[in-house]
Amino acid sequence: MNTRHDGVAVKLLRGALAGLVAGAAASFAMDRFQAAFAALSAGDDDEESEPSTQKAANRVATLLTGQPVVDADKPLAGQAVHYALGIGLGVAYGIAAEFRPAVTAGFGSAFGIATATLIDEAAVPAIGLGEAPWNAGLSSNLYSYASHLVFGGTAELVRAQVAGTLKP
């Protein structure tokens, strides 16, 4: 066997597995952070529109079935999108960390900032699931970055632990 290719395969698998676990844990931590924040700001009159994850779930359902998600199922469908995206990002992060450890800079904070910028501030508005950052308001932008810093930090904590247990 070619040990060079074996090493690459091991790194890919270790990174993917560590990233999968990290992405799920980070999505959970981010969800809990957002729930705590929502509970603290429950008295605010600034009602948020439908979350972008629910809008995305609705689009996918409509494309696949021709029917939108029924209102009662939207929160669960939105959570499914949130976790699927978080796990996918975690897998990519885990693999990248195996080959380029610099991506873990700032104990995952660079990853968190990158995901907030690329997903919430760029992709979500670009595909019509949310407002452009300059229209969303400073508090919305800060909330996005704080949420994703929790995501990135948790992803790195879990990824490093899982990857460490998988090393020979």
C-alpha distance (Angstrom), angle and dihedral (degrees) to the residues before:
residue distance angle dihedral
M1 . . .
N2 3.75 . .
T3 3.80 105.5 .
R4 3.80 92.6 -161.0
H5 3.80 91.0 60.6
D6 3.80 90.9 41.8
G7 3.81 88.9 55.3
V8 3.79 91.3 51.5
A9 3.80 91.4 48.9
V10 3.80 91.4 49.6
K11 3.80 91.1 49.8
L12 3.82 91.3 48.5
L13 3.78 93.1 49.8
R14 3.81 94.7 42.4
G15 3.79 91.1 47.5
A16 3.80 93.6 46.5
L17 3.80 93.9 48.2
A18 3.80 94.4 44.0
G19 3.81 89.5 45.9
L20 3.80 93.3 49.0
V21 3.81 91.9 54.1
A22 3.81 91.2 41.2
G23 3.81 93.1 49.4
A24 3.81 92.1 51.3
A25 3.82 92.7 47.1
A26 3.80 92.4 44.8
S27 3.81 91.5 49.5
F28 3.80 89.1 51.7
A29 3.82 92.7 48.3
M30 3.81 91.1 47.9
D31 3.81 90.6 48.5
R32 3.82 91.4 51.3
F33 3.81 91.2 46.8
Q34 3.80 90.4 51.9
A35 3.81 92.0 46.6
A36 3.81 91.0 51.4
F37 3.79 90.7 47.7
A38 3.81 91.1 49.3
A39 3.81 90.7 50.2
L40 3.81 91.1 51.5
S41 3.79 92.5 49.0
A42 3.84 96.6 39.8
G43 3.79 92.0 116.7
D44 3.80 93.5 58.6
D45 3.78 116.4 111.5
D46 3.82 91.0 -143.6
E47 3.80 100.0 102.8
E48 3.77 113.8 -164.4
S49 3.78 120.0 -132.7
E50 3.79 121.6 -121.9
P51 3.83 109.5 -51.5
S52 3.79 116.7 -103.3
T53 3.82 90.3 -120.1
Q54 3.81 90.1 60.4
K55 3.80 90.8 46.6
A56 3.82 89.5 50.9
A57 3.82 91.9 48.7
N58 3.79 89.4 50.3
R59 3.81 91.5 52.0
V60 3.78 92.8 48.8
A61 3.81 92.4 47.7
T62 3.79 91.4 48.8
L63 3.82 91.7 49.4
L64 3.81 93.6 47.5
T65 3.79 101.5 38.1
G66 3.78 106.1 14.7
Q67 3.81 88.1 -121.0
P68 3.81 129.2 96.3
V69 3.79 122.1 -125.5
V70 3.80 110.1 -87.7
D71 3.80 113.0 -112.7
A72 3.82 93.7 -112.4
D73 3.83 90.4 57.4
K74 3.80 98.2 44.2
P75 3.83 97.1 92.8
L76 3.82 91.9 52.6
A77 3.80 92.4 42.9
G78 3.81 89.7 50.4
Q79 3.81 90.2 50.8
A80 3.81 89.7 51.3
V81 3.80 89.8 54.8
H82 3.83 91.1 46.0
Y83 3.81 93.1 51.9
A84 3.81 95.1 41.0
L85 3.79 91.4 52.6
G86 3.81 92.5 43.1
I87 3.80 92.2 50.3
G88 3.81 91.8 46.6
L89 3.79 91.0 50.3
G90 3.80 89.6 46.0
V91 3.81 91.9 53.9
A92 3.81 91.1 49.8
Y93 3.82 90.2 47.0
G94 3.79 92.9 48.1
I95 3.80 92.6 51.4
A96 3.80 92.4 44.5
A97 3.83 90.6 50.4
E98 3.80 90.5 54.5
F99 3.79 92.5 56.1
R100 3.83 101.3 27.9
P101 3.80 110.6 27.1
A102 3.82 89.4 -176.4
V103 3.83 88.5 80.0
T104 3.81 87.1 74.1
A105 3.81 90.2 64.9
G106 3.77 115.4 148.2
F107 3.79 91.4 17.3
G108 3.81 91.6 -70.4
S109 3.80 96.4 -39.5
A110 3.82 91.8 114.5
F111 3.81 88.3 53.3
G112 3.81 90.8 48.6
I113 3.79 93.4 49.0
A114 3.80 91.0 46.2
T115 3.81 92.6 51.4
A116 3.81 92.4 47.6
T117 3.79 91.3 49.2
L118 3.79 97.8 43.0
I119 3.81 98.9 37.7
D120 3.82 109.6 27.9
E121 3.77 100.3 26.5
A122 3.82 100.3 36.0
A123 3.83 116.7 14.9
V124 3.81 99.2 37.8
P125 3.83 93.9 53.7
A126 3.82 92.1 38.5
I127 3.80 92.5 59.4
G128 3.79 93.7 41.4
L129 3.81 99.4 -107.1
G130 3.80 95.7 118.6
E131 3.77 146.5 0.5
A132 3.78 124.9 -70.1
P133 3.82 111.2 -99.3
W134 3.80 92.7 -110.8
N135 3.83 89.8 55.6
A136 3.81 97.2 41.6
G137 3.79 97.1 69.1
L138 3.77 132.0 -120.0
S139 3.82 95.7 -85.4
S140 3.81 91.1 54.8
N141 3.80 91.6 49.6
L142 3.82 92.5 47.7
Y143 3.81 90.1 48.3
S144 3.81 89.9 52.7
Y145 3.79 93.1 50.4
A146 3.82 93.5 44.4
S147 3.82 90.6 50.2
H148 3.78 91.8 49.5
L149 3.80 93.0 46.6
V150 3.81 86.4 58.2
F151 3.82 87.8 48.0
G152 3.81 94.0 49.0
G153 3.80 95.9 44.0
T154 3.79 92.9 48.0
A155 3.80 91.2 45.5
E156 3.80 91.3 54.2
L157 3.80 94.6 44.7
V158 3.80 92.4 51.7
R159 3.82 95.8 37.7
A160 3.79 92.4 53.1
Q161 3.80 92.0 48.6
V162 3.80 95.2 47.6
A163 3.82 94.6 42.3
G164 3.81 89.6 48.5
T165 3.79 91.8 55.1
L166 3.82 90.8 50.3
K167 3.80 96.0 54.2
P168 3.81 116.7 103.5
